[in-house]
Amino acid sequence: MSDSVVVKTRKFKRNPLLSRRQMIVDIIHPGRATVPKSELQEVLGSMHKADSKLTILFGFKTKFGGGKSTGFCLIYDNEESMMKFEPKHRLVRLGLFEKKETSRKAIKEAKNKGLKIRGTGASIAKHKAKRAAQSE
């Protein structure tokens, strides 16, 4: 990592119910474009004596004029809790989870099929329609 990049953390919180540490990350990077998340994962992992694979970074915003970015960091205690509590779209970004490809049309048809049925059978019909959309 370049010498001109400074990484600071603030609002550090230990969250034992979700078995993770969470914090806001400030990155000062003058004269450089945004710093890659993979680079930051390793730096924050070593800062907090944790595995870089269990570090999740998201929500980065670059300040107007550049030079400073702010985002959010979660460091999980183990991989099991990360897989349990982390949203699937963030796991897909890390390459730990496979995204199911379904067409937009199939999703809409499943939704409309579920809307047509009233009463107690509606939830069952919605479930069956969703399964049919996934299998296509």
GUKEZA-215047 format. One line per 2 residues: number of its first residue (from 0); their letters; for each residue y, x, z of N, C-alpha, C. Coordinates in Angstrom, 2 decimals. Each point is the difference from the previous one (the first is absolute). Example, Ala and Ser with C-alpha at 12.3 -4.5 7.8 and 13.67 -1.06 7.14 Angstrom:
0> AS> -5.69 13.19 7.80 1.19 -0.89 0.00 1.20 0.90 0.00 ~ 1.05 -0.35 -0.72 1.19 0.82 0.06 1.09 -0.77 0.73;
END
This chain:
0> MS> -1.18 0.84 0.00 1.18 -0.84 0.00 1.24 0.88 0.00 ~ 1.03 -0.43 -0.66 1.23 0.79 -0.14 0.70 0.16 1.34;
2> DS> 0.72 1.12 0.15 0.74 0.26 1.24 1.15 -0.97 0.19 ~ 0.49 -0.57 -1.09 1.18 -0.86 0.08 -0.32 -1.42 0.49;
4> VV> -1.26 -0.29 0.29 -0.38 -1.34 0.45 -0.20 -0.01 1.51 ~ 0.69 -0.96 0.66 -0.11 -0.15 1.45 -0.60 -1.37 0.30;
6> VK> -1.06 -0.03 0.81 -0.66 -1.26 0.36 0.22 -0.26 1.49 ~ 0.59 -1.16 0.31 0.23 -0.40 1.39 -0.60 -1.37 0.23;
8> TR> -0.50 -0.22 1.21 -0.52 -1.32 0.36 0.83 -0.59 1.12 ~ 0.11 -1.32 0.00 0.71 -0.71 1.07 -0.67 -1.34 0.24;
10> KF> 0.36 -0.64 1.10 -0.59 -1.28 0.42 -1.52 0.09 0.05 ~ -0.50 1.09 0.58 -1.45 0.22 0.13 -0.57 -1.01 0.98;
12> KR> -1.12 -0.60 -0.37 -0.66 -0.98 0.87 -1.51 0.17 -0.09 ~ -0.66 0.01 1.13 -1.46 0.04 0.07 -0.47 -1.44 0.07;
14> NP> -0.87 -0.40 -0.92 -0.48 -1.37 -0.05 -1.52 -0.01 0.25 ~ -0.42 -0.11 1.26 -1.44 0.08 0.31 -0.82 -1.19 -0.50;
16> LL> 0.62 -1.17 -0.15 -0.75 -1.17 -0.48 -0.46 0.19 -1.44 ~ 0.83 0.66 -0.80 -0.36 0.28 -1.38 -0.48 1.44 -0.18;
18> SR> -0.14 0.70 1.11 -0.44 1.40 0.07 0.71 0.88 -1.04 ~ 1.33 0.02 0.15 0.81 0.81 -0.90 1.31 0.41 0.66;
20> RQ> 0.66 0.97 -0.63 1.35 0.40 0.38 0.90 -0.41 -1.16 ~ 1.15 -0.54 0.30 0.90 -0.44 -1.06 1.40 0.52 0.26;
22> MI> 0.70 0.32 -1.09 1.32 0.61 0.12 0.79 -0.17 -1.28 ~ 1.30 0.22 0.10 0.87 0.05 -1.16 0.18 1.47 -0.36;
24> VD> -0.06 0.30 -1.30 0.10 1.37 -0.47 1.29 0.17 -0.79 ~ 0.78 1.01 0.35 1.20 0.37 -0.74 -0.27 1.32 -0.71;
26> II> 0.24 0.03 -1.30 -0.20 1.21 -0.79 1.33 0.40 -0.60 ~ 0.41 1.24 0.25 1.22 0.52 -0.59 -0.42 0.99 -1.08;
28> HP> 0.36 -0.33 -1.25 -0.43 0.81 -1.15 1.16 0.20 -0.97 ~ 1.00 0.79 0.38 1.16 0.19 -0.89 -0.37 0.79 -1.25;
30> GR> 0.56 -0.43 -1.12 -0.25 0.69 -1.26 -1.40 -0.15 -0.53 ~ -0.72 -1.00 0.46 -1.38 -0.21 -0.43 -0.26 -1.50 -0.11;
32> AT> -0.86 -0.36 -0.94 -0.39 -1.41 -0.12 -0.84 -0.38 1.21 ~ -0.43 -1.25 0.07 -0.78 -0.45 1.14 -1.26 0.85 0.18;
34> VP> -0.37 0.18 1.24 -1.16 0.83 0.33 -1.26 -0.85 -0.14 ~ -1.06 0.51 -0.65 -1.24 -0.78 -0.17 -0.63 -0.35 1.35;
36> KS> -0.60 -1.21 0.05 -0.64 -0.45 1.24 -1.16 0.89 0.40 ~ -0.71 0.54 -0.99 -1.14 0.88 0.31 0.47 1.25 0.76;
38> EL> 1.17 0.51 -0.38 0.57 1.16 0.68 0.39 -0.36 1.43 ~ 0.62 -1.18 0.13 0.46 -0.45 1.32 -1.18 -0.32 0.92;
40> QE> -1.11 -0.51 -0.56 -1.19 -0.30 0.80 -0.49 1.23 0.72 ~ -0.06 1.11 -0.70 -0.49 1.23 0.59 0.96 0.53 1.07;
42> VL> 1.30 -0.09 -0.28 1.00 0.49 0.96 -0.04 -0.82 1.29 ~ 0.00 -1.33 -0.15 -0.02 -0.87 1.19 -1.33 0.08 0.74;
44> GS> -1.09 0.17 -0.72 -1.31 0.18 0.63 -0.02 1.24 0.87 ~ 0.55 1.08 -0.50 0.03 1.24 0.79 1.01 -0.09 1.15;
46> MH> 1.11 -0.71 -0.21 1.01 -0.17 1.06 -0.59 -0.73 1.21 ~ -0.82 -1.01 -0.27 -0.56 -0.83 1.08 -1.46 0.31 0.28;
48> KA> -0.48 1.14 -0.47 -1.37 0.46 0.24 -1.03 -1.08 -0.36 ~ 0.13 -0.50 -1.22 -0.91 -1.05 -0.47 -0.48 0.34 -1.40;
50> DS> -1.04 -0.70 -0.43 -0.53 0.18 -1.34 0.97 -0.61 -1.00 ~ 0.30 0.71 -1.07 0.95 -0.51 -0.99 -0.55 -1.22 -0.75;
52> KL> -1.33 -0.17 -0.03 -0.60 -1.16 -0.66 0.26 -1.29 0.78 ~ 0.26 0.13 1.29 0.25 -1.17 0.84 1.49 -0.33 0.11;
54> TI> 0.83 0.72 -0.75 1.44 -0.21 0.01 0.39 -0.87 -1.18 ~ 0.71 -1.09 0.29 0.42 -0.92 -1.05 1.51 -0.08 -0.01;
56> LF> 0.58 0.20 -1.18 1.45 -0.02 -0.18 0.36 -1.13 -0.96 ~ 1.06 -0.74 0.33 0.43 -1.08 -0.89 1.45 -0.38 0.30;
58> GF> 0.57 -0.76 -0.89 1.34 -0.56 0.19 1.13 1.01 -0.06 ~ -0.12 0.99 -0.87 1.04 1.02 -0.08 1.17 -0.46 -0.84;
60> KT> 1.19 0.21 0.52 1.25 -0.31 -0.70 0.82 1.27 -0.03 ~ 0.54 0.33 -1.16 0.87 1.15 -0.14 1.44 -0.47 0.16;
62> KF> 0.77 0.70 0.82 1.40 -0.35 0.23 0.80 0.22 -1.28 ~ 1.08 -0.75 -0.14 0.86 0.13 -1.17 0.55 1.42 -0.09;
64> GG> -0.11 0.60 -1.18 0.43 1.37 -0.17 -1.13 0.99 0.16 ~ -1.14 -0.44 0.48 -1.17 0.86 0.16 0.11 0.92 1.19;
66> GK> -0.98 0.83 0.17 0.02 0.98 1.08 -0.62 -0.46 1.30 ~ -0.16 -1.31 0.20 -0.62 -0.49 1.24 -0.83 -1.24 -0.31;
68> ST> -1.21 -0.03 0.52 -0.88 -1.15 -0.15 -0.51 -0.41 1.37 ~ -0.24 -1.29 0.16 -0.52 -0.54 1.26 -1.16 -0.92 -0.31;
70> GF> -1.06 0.12 0.79 -1.17 -0.85 -0.20 -0.77 -0.18 1.30 ~ -1.19 -0.55 -0.13 -0.82 -0.33 1.16 -1.32 0.75 -0.07;
72> CL> -0.52 0.39 1.15 -1.25 0.77 0.06 -0.92 -0.60 1.06 ~ -1.28 -0.11 -0.35 -1.04 -0.42 0.94 -1.06 1.10 0.01;
74> IY> -0.37 0.43 1.20 -1.08 0.98 0.13 -1.11 -0.65 0.83 ~ -1.12 -0.28 -0.65 -1.12 -0.66 0.68 -0.85 1.01 0.76;
76> DN> -0.64 -0.48 1.08 -0.85 0.87 0.82 -1.32 0.31 -0.70 ~ -0.54 -0.98 -0.75 -1.25 0.23 -0.72 -0.02 -0.83 -1.28;
78> EE> -0.92 0.34 -0.89 -0.05 -0.66 -1.30 -0.44 -1.46 0.11 ~ -0.84 -0.28 0.98 -0.50 -1.37 0.19 1.15 -0.96 0.30;
80> SM> 0.90 0.40 0.90 1.14 -0.88 0.34 0.97 -0.10 -1.17 ~ 0.12 1.07 -0.80 0.88 -0.05 -1.17 -0.53 -1.03 -1.00;
82> MK> -1.30 0.02 -0.26 -0.59 -0.94 -0.95 0.09 -1.44 0.52 ~ -0.03 -0.16 1.32 0.03 -1.34 0.59 1.39 -0.61 -0.02;
84> FE> 1.03 0.77 0.34 1.33 -0.56 0.21 0.97 0.19 -1.16 ~ -0.24 0.95 -0.86 0.95 0.30 -1.07 -0.14 -1.00 -1.15;
86> PK> 1.11 -0.48 -0.56 -0.08 -0.94 -1.13 -0.71 0.64 -1.20 ~ -0.71 -0.84 -0.74 -0.83 0.50 -1.10 0.82 0.70 -1.07;
88> HR> 1.22 -0.49 -0.28 0.78 0.61 -1.07 0.40 1.44 0.32 ~ 0.19 0.31 1.28 0.31 1.39 0.36 -1.24 0.88 -0.05;
90> LV> -1.17 -0.58 0.30 -1.25 0.76 -0.13 -0.32 0.29 -1.46 ~ 0.36 -0.93 -0.89 -0.19 0.20 -1.44 0.86 1.17 -0.46;
92> RL> 1.24 0.08 0.48 0.90 1.10 -0.36 -0.56 1.35 0.41 ~ -0.68 0.03 1.15 -0.59 1.25 0.48 -1.33 0.32 -0.69;
94> GL> -0.55 -0.97 -0.71 -1.27 0.21 -0.68 -1.21 -0.24 0.89 ~ 0.19 -0.70 1.12 -1.10 -0.28 0.93 -0.64 -1.36 -0.23;
96> FE> 0.60 -0.80 -0.87 -0.46 -1.37 -0.20 0.13 -0.32 -1.49 ~ -0.95 -0.75 -0.55 0.04 -0.37 -1.41 0.69 -1.35 -0.16;
98> KK> 0.93 -0.06 -0.94 0.70 -1.24 -0.28 -0.84 -0.85 -0.94 ~ -0.15 -1.29 0.33 -0.75 -0.91 -0.85 0.95 -0.52 -1.08;
100> ET> -0.38 0.20 -1.25 0.83 -0.46 -1.11 -0.39 -1.43 -0.36 ~ 0.93 -0.93 0.19 -0.20 -1.37 -0.46 1.21 -0.37 -0.83;
102> SR> -0.23 -0.81 -1.00 1.10 -0.37 -0.88 0.90 -1.02 0.70 ~ 1.24 0.01 -0.39 0.99 -0.92 0.55 -0.40 -1.44 -0.27;
104> KA> -0.54 -0.24 -1.18 -0.41 -1.35 -0.40 -1.13 -0.51 0.90 ~ -0.97 0.86 0.30 -1.14 -0.40 0.84 0.47 -0.35 1.41;
106> IK> 0.96 0.75 0.51 0.52 -0.28 1.34 0.71 -1.34 0.03 ~ 0.80 -0.28 -1.03 0.73 -1.27 -0.07 -0.94 -1.19 -0.19;
108> EA> -1.05 0.18 -0.81 -0.98 -1.08 -0.19 -0.72 -0.32 1.30 ~ -0.33 1.03 0.78 -0.67 -0.20 1.29 0.91 -0.75 0.96;
110> KN> 1.28 0.35 0.00 0.98 -0.67 0.88 0.11 -1.48 -0.38 ~ 0.12 -0.29 -1.28 0.17 -1.39 -0.45 -1.26 -0.83 0.23;
112> KG> -1.15 0.62 -0.13 -1.25 -0.71 0.25 -0.09 -0.42 1.47 ~ 0.45 0.88 0.89 0.00 -0.31 1.43 1.01 -1.07 0.36;
114> LK> 1.11 -0.07 -0.75 1.03 -1.00 0.30 -0.43 -1.42 -0.38 ~ -0.90 -0.13 -0.96 -0.41 -1.32 -0.49 -0.85 -0.75 1.01;
116> IR> -0.68 0.70 0.88 -0.93 -0.64 0.94 0.71 -0.26 1.32 ~ -0.20 -1.21 0.55 0.61 -0.38 1.27 -1.04 -0.07 1.10;
118> GT> 0.46 0.05 1.24 -0.88 -0.22 1.14 -0.72 1.25 0.46 ~ -1.15 -0.22 0.65 -0.72 1.10 0.64 -0.65 0.93 -1.01;
120> GA> -0.26 -0.49 -1.20 -0.64 0.83 -1.02 0.95 0.97 -0.68 ~ 1.31 -0.09 0.30 0.99 0.83 -0.68 -0.19 1.49 0.27;
122> SI> -0.26 0.34 1.28 -0.15 1.42 0.33 -1.26 0.58 -0.64 ~ -1.06 -0.81 -0.07 -1.25 0.45 -0.63 0.22 0.19 -1.49;
124> AK> 0.71 -0.94 -0.63 0.26 0.08 -1.44 0.89 1.20 -0.32 ~ 0.99 0.26 0.84 0.88 1.16 -0.21 -0.80 1.29 0.08;
126> HK> -0.93 0.06 0.97 -0.83 1.19 0.17 -0.89 0.21 -1.24 ~ -0.62 -1.10 -0.50 -0.84 0.10 -1.18 0.80 0.40 -1.23;
128> AK> 1.20 -0.53 -0.13 0.85 0.32 -1.15 0.43 1.47 0.05 ~ 0.29 0.47 1.19 0.42 1.41 0.17 -1.16 0.91 -0.38;
130> RA> -1.21 -0.33 0.42 -1.18 0.78 -0.34 -0.22 0.04 -1.52 ~ 0.22 -1.17 -0.63 -0.19 -0.09 -1.45 1.02 0.88 -0.73;
132> AQ> 1.23 0.02 0.51 1.06 0.83 -0.59 -0.32 1.49 0.14 ~ -0.59 0.38 1.12 -0.33 1.41 0.23 -1.15 0.45 -0.87;
134> SE> -0.93 -0.92 -0.28 -1.18 0.38 -0.78 0.33 0.15 -1.49 ~ 1.10 -0.61 -0.46 0.39 0.09 -1.42 0.49 1.36 -0.37;
END
